[in-house]
Amino acid sequence: MAEQPNDSSADWRRQRRGRGSRPPEAVAQEAVAQDGEIADDSQAELVASRTLFSFLEPVLNVIGSFNAPVVVAGIVALAVGIPLAVFISSLRPYGFIIIGFGVVLLGVIGLIYLSSVTAAFISRTGRYGVNSLIMLGAFMGIIIVINLISFTNNTRIDTTATQQFSLATNTKNLLKELDQPVRAIAFYIEDRAVVEQEQLIRRAKVEDTLSEFSNRSGKFTYEFIDPEIDPEIARNYGVRLLESIVIEGESGQFDIVQPTDQFYTKLEQDLYTSILVSTGREQRKVYFLTGHGERNINGSAGDGYASIREGLERDNYRAANIRWNPGDTDIRVPDDAALLVIAGPSGELPEAHLAALDDYLQGINADGTDRREGGRMIFLAEPDTPKSFRDFLLAWGVLVEEGYILDADGSVPGNPQTLRVGRYNPEAPPEIVFPRGVPLDVSFMPGVASIQPLADQSGGRLPIPLARSSPNSYLIDDVNRTEPITEPAEQADPAGLFFPAIYVQAVGPVGSPPLTVQPADNQISGIVVFGDSDFISNSFVNRGSGAAMFLNSANFLLGDFSLVSIRDRQQVFREFNLDQNEFKFVRFSSWFFLPILMGLVAGFVWWVRR
């Protein structure tokens, strides 16, 4: 009997057929068991292979659910942070923080919806949007480049009738040629509620003018400071009056500008002069007259003026001699003379020289033309000043009396011929005797003459004593006598108050017609007369405050002296006068012209594209 075949045959095809002949239920149960085992293995494998992103996914899903508010917050953060970082230097760190916050918010939303963002860019609509963004970026870039070019190469046009916002050609050239930084500090009260209307008008003019200077040169800067809020800054510059403007150069040299009149008509030329002085480009010239036995500014002996000359040079003035010989007739004070000093003349004054001095103080040249500025003079007299010089001063309202002042209460003990000058007039110009609000110390004047102003009813002269003696003073006519004569009365020395120094503002000599109109600037002269010429000599210059009083007088007289003449441009109020019909036309055309024009353009476009 033959044996039955073995099911474990090596023929794999037969084995497959054999397996395929099993019942379907068995096959299904086996498949389910295998799938279960695979699922268990896959779950274990998935748990073991989870990434960090899978853990963050729930958080990102929560954030993504608020996508609109987050995007808006990010845009707002960028809109706020960028201006802070670009325009406000003090808040720049906070601006960068806000910008970073906005970038993080937008970046998180972009990562959550990365596929949507990518699809939006690569889709047809997205490509159009990207092209639009590129075009917009290119347009903005062109606008930025044009603005940068225009900022560095700008042109300003003054359309006012009087060119009130334009500077003179000389001023433009000066600002263009500045080789060092120049700073202007204007001292004005910031609380405009307590300021008068005229001061507000002058401040507006100052601000407009300084702005014009700044626009013309990147090296010129300015600022306004309230002296009531920052009094220390004002004191450092010696500013005592409101509306003063300090012009300071790189070296620390500065000059002070103050209003010359109600409308500040000389503002531009005063600023021009102060820039020249503060930068050291030009100096005001102080001339000392010689040829009549005056003091020598180069003399180093005890009676010389070398020390006071050095003091003038330290104040940035240029001191020089001007010599008029007795026989000279074709003479005049130089045009560039800011101040003329006549110090202790001992010779007589010829007629031609007298005429030249009168012309100088009257503000006219020898040919009758007007000088640019009025005359400014310091005269240092003596009890024995020659008669011709006395007559010259008398013609301008100043009497130099013979003899010296002996003050029983104020002369130097043991040396009664030397007067201690310390009783300063509180009504005198404070720049001379009360600099920075503090009175000068005592000055020593040996053998000082009495200076008396003449009474004047014409209003052409305004004399102001700078100092006085005590009431217990005498005028001694003999310089060798030190004891006053008190009786008999007809032989007694004059007693009372005497003035060793005086300031006079004059418009013409004595006998000029009374003033009926405001005089021109070149007609107003300033004269300071001292009754002694020794107190600023080398022997006395360092004793007391004599040198300070002389230099303060020079600074006061030269304070408003300009090195250039620039015509002021008045602000003119121009009205647009219309009758009733013209007014209606302007009003209704402004209402309807543009809308009608836009409607016509829209209609034309529709007609072309219909």
Residue pairs with C-beta under 8 A, 6 or more apart in sequence:
7 18
9 15
60 108
60 111
60 112
61 112
63 70
63 108
63 109
63 112
64 109
64 112
64 113
67 109
67 112
67 113
70 105
70 108
70 109
71 105
71 106
71 109
73 102
73 105
74 101
74 102
74 103
74 104
74 105
74 106
74 109
75 102
75 106
76 102
77 98
77 99
77 101
77 102
77 105
78 99
78 102
78 103
78 106
80 95
80 98
81 94
81 95
81 96
81 97
81 98
81 99
81 100
81 101
81 102
82 95
82 99
83 95
84 91
84 92
84 94
84 95
84 98
85 92
85 95
85 96
85 99
86 95
88 95
110 117
119 126
120 126
120 129
121 127
121 129
121 130
156 215
158 164
158 165
158 166
160 572
161 572
161 574
162 569
162 570
162 571
162 572
163 569
164 569
164 570
164 571
164 572
165 208
165 212
166 212
166 569
167 175
167 212
167 213
167 216
167 268
168 268
168 566
168 567
170 272
170 564
170 566
171 213
171 216
171 268
171 271
171 272
171 566
172 216
174 272
174 275
174 276
175 213
175 216
175 217
175 220
175 275
176 216
176 217
178 217
178 219
178 220
178 275
178 279
179 219
179 279
180 219
180 249
180 250
180 251
180 279
181 219
181 220
181 221
181 249
181 250
182 217
182 219
182 220
182 221
182 247
182 248
182 249
182 250
182 275
182 278
182 279
183 220
183 221
183 222
183 223
183 247
183 248
184 210
184 213
184 220
184 221
184 222
184 223
184 245
184 246
184 247
184 248
184 271
185 222
185 223
185 224
185 225
185 233
185 237
185 245
185 246
185 248
186 203
186 206
186 207
186 210
186 222
186 223
186 224
186 225
186 243
186 244
186 245
187 224
187 225
187 226
187 227
187 234
187 239
187 242
187 243
187 244
187 245
187 246
188 195
188 199
188 203
188 206
188 224
188 225
188 226
188 242
188 243
189 195
189 199
189 226
189 227
189 228
189 242
190 224
190 226
190 229
191 226
192 200
195 203
198 262
199 242
199 243
201 263
202 243
202 259
202 262
202 263
202 264
203 243
205 263
205 264
205 267
205 571
206 243
206 245
206 264
206 267
207 224
209 267
209 268
209 271
210 222
210 271
211 222
213 220
213 222
213 271
214 220
214 221
214 222
225 233
225 234
227 233
227 234
227 239
227 242
234 240
235 436
237 246
237 254
237 256
238 256
238 435
238 436
239 246
239 256
240 430
240 431
240 436
240 437
241 258
243 258
243 259
244 256
244 257
244 258
245 256
245 257
245 258
245 271
245 274
246 254
246 255
246 256
246 257
247 254
247 255
247 256
247 257
247 271
247 274
247 275
247 277
247 278
248 254
248 278
249 278
249 279
249 280
250 279
251 280
253 277
253 278
253 279
253 280
253 316
254 278
255 273
255 274
255 277
255 278
255 316
256 274
256 559
257 267
257 270
257 271
257 274
258 559
258 560
259 267
260 266
260 270
260 521
260 560
263 568
263 570
265 568
265 570
266 521
266 560
266 562
266 566
266 568
267 568
268 566
268 568
269 562
269 564
269 565
269 566
270 560
270 562
272 562
272 563
272 564
272 566
273 561
273 562
273 563
273 564
275 281
276 282
276 563
277 283
277 284
277 316
277 563
280 316
282 563
283 316
283 317
283 318
284 316
284 317
284 318
284 338
284 339
284 558
284 561
284 563
285 317
285 318
285 319
285 320
285 334
285 336
285 337
285 338
285 339
286 312
286 317
286 318
286 319
286 320
286 337
286 338
286 339
286 340
286 341
286 554
286 558
287 320
287 321
287 322
287 333
287 334
287 337
287 339
287 340
287 341
288 294
288 295
288 297
288 305
288 319
288 320
288 321
288 322
288 341
288 342
288 343
289 322
289 324
289 340
289 341
289 342
289 343
289 345
290 296
290 321
290 322
290 323
290 324
291 323
291 324
291 325
291 326
291 328
291 347
292 324
292 326
292 345
292 346
292 347
292 348
292 349
292 353
292 386
292 389
293 344
293 345
293 346
293 347
294 342
294 343
294 344
294 345
294 346
295 303
295 304
295 305
295 343
295 344
295 380
295 533
295 537
296 304
296 305
297 304
297 305
297 306
297 308
297 309
297 319
297 321
298 304
298 305
298 306
298 309
298 321
299 305
299 306
299 538
300 306
300 538
301 538
302 537
302 538
302 539
303 534
303 537
303 538
303 539
304 537
304 538
305 343
305 536
305 537
305 538
306 538
307 536
307 538
307 541
307 542
307 547
308 536
308 537
308 541
308 547
308 550
308 551
309 319
311 541
311 547
311 550
311 551
312 318
312 319
312 551
312 554
313 319
315 551
315 554
315 555
317 338
317 339
317 554
317 558
322 333
322 334
322 337
322 340
324 331
324 353
324 356
326 347
326 350
328 352
328 353
329 352
331 352
331 353
331 356
332 356
332 359
332 360
332 365
332 366
333 340
333 356
333 357
333 359
333 360
333 375
335 365
335 371
335 372
337 360
338 373
338 376
338 558
338 561
339 376
339 377
339 378
339 554
339 557
339 558
339 561
340 357
340 360
340 375
340 376
340 377
340 378
341 377
341 378
341 379
341 380
342 377
342 378
342 379
342 380
342 389
343 380
343 533
344 380
344 381
344 382
344 385
344 533
344 534
345 385
345 386
345 389
346 386
347 386
348 386
348 387
348 388
348 389
349 357
349 386
349 388
349 389
349 392
350 388
354 388
354 392
356 366
357 377
357 392
358 392
358 395
358 509
359 365
359 366
360 371
360 375
360 377
361 374
361 375
361 377
361 396
361 506
361 509
361 525
361 527
362 375
362 508
362 509
362 523
362 525
363 370
363 371
363 373
363 374
363 375
363 520
363 522
363 523
363 524
363 525
364 370
364 371
364 522
365 371
370 520
370 522
371 522
372 522
372 562
372 565
373 521
373 522
373 561
373 562
374 521
374 522
374 523
374 524
374 525
374 526
375 525
375 526
376 525
376 526
376 527
376 557
376 558
376 561
377 525
377 526
377 527
377 528
377 557
378 527
378 528
378 529
378 530
378 550
378 553
378 554
378 557
379 389
379 393
379 398
379 527
379 528
379 529
379 530
380 530
380 532
380 533
380 536
381 389
381 390
381 393
381 400
381 449
381 451
381 529
381 530
381 531
381 532
381 533
382 447
382 449
382 531
382 532
382 533
383 402
383 403
383 404
383 447
383 448
383 449
383 479
383 531
384 402
384 479
385 400
385 449
389 400
390 399
390 400
393 399
393 400
393 529
394 400
394 454
394 510
395 509
395 510
396 461
396 504
396 506
396 509
396 510
396 525
396 527
397 453
397 454
397 456
397 461
397 463
397 504
397 506
397 509
397 510
398 451
398 452
398 453
398 454
398 463
398 502
398 504
398 527
398 529
399 451
399 452
399 453
399 454
400 449
400 450
400 451
400 529
400 531
401 449
401 450
401 451
401 452
401 475
402 449
402 477
403 449
403 450
403 475
403 476
403 477
403 478
403 479
403 493
404 417
404 419
404 447
404 448
404 449
404 450
404 475
404 476
404 479
405 419
405 448
405 449
405 450
405 469
405 473
405 474
405 475
405 476
405 498
405 500
405 531
406 416
406 417
406 419
406 473
406 474
406 475
406 476
406 482
406 484
406 493
407 419
407 420
407 469
407 470
407 472
407 473
408 470
408 472
408 473
408 474
408 484
409 470
409 472
409 473
410 419
410 420
410 421
410 422
410 423
410 469
410 470
410 473
411 417
411 418
411 419
411 420
412 418
412 419
412 420
412 444
415 446
416 482
417 446
417 447
417 479
417 482
418 444
418 445
418 446
418 447
419 444
419 445
419 446
419 448
419 469
419 500
420 442
420 443
420 444
420 544
421 442
421 443
421 444
421 445
421 448
421 467
421 500
421 501
421 544
421 549
422 440
422 441
422 442
422 443
422 467
423 467
423 468
423 469
423 470
424 433
424 434
424 439
424 440
424 466
424 467
425 433
425 464
425 465
425 466
425 467
425 468
426 434
427 464
428 434
428 464
428 465
428 466
428 467
428 503
429 464
429 503
429 556
430 437
431 552
431 555
431 556
431 559
432 466
432 503
432 528
432 549
432 552
432 553
432 556
433 439
433 440
433 466
433 467
433 549
433 552
434 440
435 548
435 552
440 545
440 548
440 549
440 552
441 544
441 545
441 548
442 544
442 545
443 467
443 535
443 544
443 545
443 546
443 549
444 535
444 540
444 543
444 544
444 546
445 500
445 530
445 531
445 532
445 534
445 535
445 546
446 532
446 534
446 535
446 540
447 479
447 532
447 534
448 500
448 530
448 531
448 532
448 535
449 500
449 531
449 532
450 475
450 498
450 499
450 500
450 531
451 465
451 499
451 500
451 501
451 502
451 529
451 530
451 531
452 498
452 499
452 502
453 461
453 463
453 465
453 499
453 502
453 504
454 461
454 463
454 510
456 463
456 510
457 514
458 512
458 513
458 514
458 515
459 514
459 515
460 506
460 507
460 508
460 512
460 514
460 515
461 504
461 505
461 506
461 507
461 510
462 504
462 505
462 506
463 502
463 503
463 504
464 502
464 503
464 504
464 505
465 499
465 501
465 502
465 503
466 499
466 500
466 501
466 502
466 503
466 528
466 549
467 499
467 500
467 501
468 497
468 498
468 499
468 500
469 497
469 498
469 499
469 500
470 497
471 496
471 497
472 495
473 495
473 496
473 497
473 498
474 484
474 493
474 494
474 495
475 493
475 494
475 495
475 498
476 482
476 484
476 493
477 493
484 492
484 493
484 495
485 491
485 492
485 493
486 492
486 493
486 495
499 531
500 530
500 531
500 532
501 528
501 529
501 530
501 531
501 549
502 528
502 529
503 526
503 527
503 528
503 529
503 553
504 526
504 527
504 528
504 529
505 524
505 525
505 526
505 527
506 524
506 525
506 526
506 527
507 515
507 519
507 523
507 524
507 525
508 523
526 556
526 557
528 553
528 556
528 557
530 550
534 540
535 541
535 544
535 546
535 550
536 546
536 547
536 550
540 546
541 547
578 586
